[in-house]
Amino acid sequence: MMKVKRNTLLLLACLVWSAAGFNILRIGVMAYPTYVTVLNALLSVLVFAVFQYFIFGRLVKKHTARIAAYLEERHFFLKFFDGKAFVIMAVMMTGGIGLRVSGLAPERFIAVFYTGLGAALLLAGLLFGRNFIKATIAAGAVQNKMEQEGEYETGMQIRRGTI
């Protein structure tokens, strides 16, 4: 079983959500050229805002807090999300592929909706990346402090003659 460090789970979430967001954004942007209007741009921004505020922003906070609360240092690499998040991702992927393949969604919808959704997913991935960097820096600072205190303790023990 492949185990990774706790902070690496945040990096994995960053990579997965960034890749998904980039691909969905790419599909939307490629469909957009014939539908560029102020209204469509505003609708894409609205889709972005709704998904970012109500879904992905909360998801990033929830999973970052869950990962930070883990007591053990190493975890199975798929624990960057819980079961519910994997189900959400699977439903979104299946629904999106189904919409495009079936032709039920007009190209204009794909352009507007996918651009907003993809941008929100990409931002979620980037936020996981930011949280990974913050956690890595914080872990390094804690380790440095512990090492310094350890050196201080060793020095005090030598002066007292206890070691």
Secondary structure, DSSP 8 states (H G I E B T S, - for coil): --EEEHHHHHHHHHHHHHHHHHHHHHHHHHH-GGG--HHHHHHHHHHHHHHIIIIIHHHHHHHHHHHHH--SSEEEGGGGS-HHHHHHHHHHHHHHHHHHHHT-S-HHHHHHHHHHHHHHHHHHHHHHHHHHHHHHHHHHHHHHHHHHHHHHHHHHHHHHT--
